Each structure stands twice: as structure tokens, then as C-alpha cells.
Amino acid sequence: MAITGITDAMHQYGKTTESIYKNKPKYPKAHGVKRPETTNIIAGLTIIFLLLVIISML
């Protein structure tokens, strides 16, 4: 009789983690809290920076 070292608990753990990874969304959302996108943040900071530069030149 060969002992493989893999127990039933290990098989159950493997099945459980596999089912969690299959059901988990790739990009989960934070329960209705909409976070701003980085492109919008960068665009906003660019506009503020340009306005400050223009105002300082006047």
C-alpha cells in the first residue's frame, strides 16, 4: 500500500478554493461605493495645474 500523503481534508480544501476562485469576480466592486477612475483624477489634477500656471503668469 502506497501512502500518497494527500488526505481527504486536502482534497476538500482544493475543491473549496477552486470553487471560490471560479465564483469570484475578476474586478470586484466595494459594495456600492463607486471609486473614481484614475483617468478622471489625472485629468482633474492636470486642469488644476494648468489653471495655476496660467494664473501665475498673469
C-alpha positions in Angstrom: 0.0 0.0 0.0 1.5 3.3 -1.1 0.9 6.4 1.0 0.5 9.5 -1.1 0.3 12.0 1.7 -2.9 13.6 0.4 -5.8 13.3 2.8 -9.5 13.9 2.4 -9.1 17.3 4.1 -6.6 18.3 1.5 -8.9 17.3 -1.4 -11.8 19.2 0.3 -9.6 22.3 0.6 -8.6 22.1 -3.0 -12.2 21.8 -4.1 -13.3 24.7 -1.9 -10.6 27.1 -3.1 -11.3 26.1 -6.7 -15.0 26.9 -6.3 -14.2 30.3 -4.6 -11.8 31.3 -7.5 -14.4 30.3 -10.1 -17.2 32.3 -8.5 -15.1 35.3 -7.5 -15.4 38.3 -10.0 -12.3 39.5 -11.7 -12.9 43.1 -10.7 -14.9 43.2 -7.5 -16.8 46.3 -6.5 -16.7 47.7 -3.0 -20.4 47.2 -2.1 -21.9 50.1 -3.9 -19.1 52.6 -3.1 -18.1 53.9 -6.5 -14.4 54.8 -6.6 -13.2 57.5 -9.1 -11.2 56.2 -12.0 -7.5 57.2 -12.3 -8.0 58.8 -15.7 -10.6 61.2 -14.1 -8.3 62.0 -11.2 -5.3 62.7 -13.6 -7.4 64.9 -15.8 -8.7 66.9 -12.9 -5.2 67.4 -11.5 -3.9 68.4 -14.9 -6.7 71.1 -15.3 -5.9 72.4 -11.8 -2.2 72.6 -12.6 -2.8 74.4 -15.9 -5.1 76.9 -14.2 -2.5 77.6 -11.6 0.2 78.1 -14.2 -2.0 80.4 -16.3 -3.0 82.4 -13.2 0.7 82.7 -12.1 1.7 84.1 -15.5 -0.8 86.9 -15.4 
